[in-house]
Amino acid sequence: MTPNPVSPARYPLAIVGAGALGLNFAARLAALGPVAVIARSAARAAELRAGVEVGGVRFRPDAFGPDALPGADWVIVLVKAGDTAEAARTALAMGPCGVVSLQNGLTGDVLRAVCGDVPAGQGITTEGAFRDGLRVQPSGAGETLLPPGFEAVASMLQRAGFKARIEPDIVAARLVKLLMNLAINPLAAIFRVTNGALVAPPHRRLLDALVDEAWPVLRAEGLPLDAAAARERVVAVALATGANRASMLQDVEAGRRTEIDAITGVFLDMARRHGADAPTHRAVFTLVKRLEG
């Protein structure tokens, strides 16, 4: 077993979540300075310390299991939405100044409930990465938006070459991201296709139906797009990420639990509060739950 890394007593930044996206962030940040990667177990941390290929380059992260945590000034949470509470407790144990999530879905309330007096918030990222066997392959540069109060994290990301900034209206930005996830992720998982295939027949009709059902509810919650712009934005994102295999598709193929509860499930709760019917979203929710491992 690879020994624990010789590491600083306290890291400027830690990432809770050693999946493809977490490792992609960590590899780029580690080129500038120390960054801790928190894996799901001591055994997984040891595997990572032996080395993992990220974007064609061998990366040996300072990886830790949840029972041997370092200190960290700031923590980014990048785990599946269903693991948010556990990840938040792990983050809190490192004594940070703040904890920010870059997860899919809406997980900010769970994060804040666990973190208590420690500043916590949810940003968004459109960075992409996927596993290719034992390797991690970046799948296109995107943008990372952080809530106010996380300027130090934004600065670290910028220095590492990420397109990152503070977004004053982070609530509206999260609703835009939720719309993308609602439309693209479930259909990609159900039909086992890349994002780009969804803008062509026969999938396009369902893509449009999901957007049209979601728009009135999200608009009432503060979505800053009119109906036409919402549809255009979803199509543009699907085309821009045309070769990407959505995270929900990767989960279904790997027999893992998906994030359908934190995406479509959260939306269906919103729709009920607003008295809106969303039959297409209910249908895809049921189908993805059937496909989950």
Number of C-alpha atoms within 10 A of each C-alpha: 10 12 9 15 14 7 13 14 8 18 19 18 23 28 27 27 21 24 17 20 23 21 26 23 24 25 23 19 21 17 11 11 12 18 26 27 29 29 23 18 14 18 13 15 24 21 16 22 20 15 14 19 18 25 16 11 12 13 21 17 25 22 30 26 20 20 12 11 18 21 20 24 17 22 30 27 26 24 24 19 22 16 14 21 18 15 26 25 14 19 29 21 16 18 17 20 14 22 26 27 28 24 22 24 27 23 23 17 13 16 25 19 12 18 20 10 9 14 15 25 24 25 25 26 19 17 18 21 25 20 14 11 7 9 16 21 20 20 17 13 15 13 13 20 23 25 22 15 15 21 14 14 22 21 14 17 18 15 13 19 11 19 17 22 19 18 16 13 12 18 17 18 19 21 21 22 18 23 24 20 22 26 28 26 24 27 27 24 26 17 12 17 18 21 24 20 19 24 20 10 10 10 15 15 12 19 23 19 16 24 25 18 18 27 19 17 22 22 17 12 14 15 21 16 17 12 14 11 11 22 21 15 15 23 24 14 15 21 17 13 20 18 15 21 21 24 21 25 26 18 17 21 14 12 12 14 17 26 25 25 17 18 23 26 18 16 24 21 12 17 19 12 10 14 10 15 14 18 13 17 23 14 10 21 20 14 15 24 15 11 16 18 13
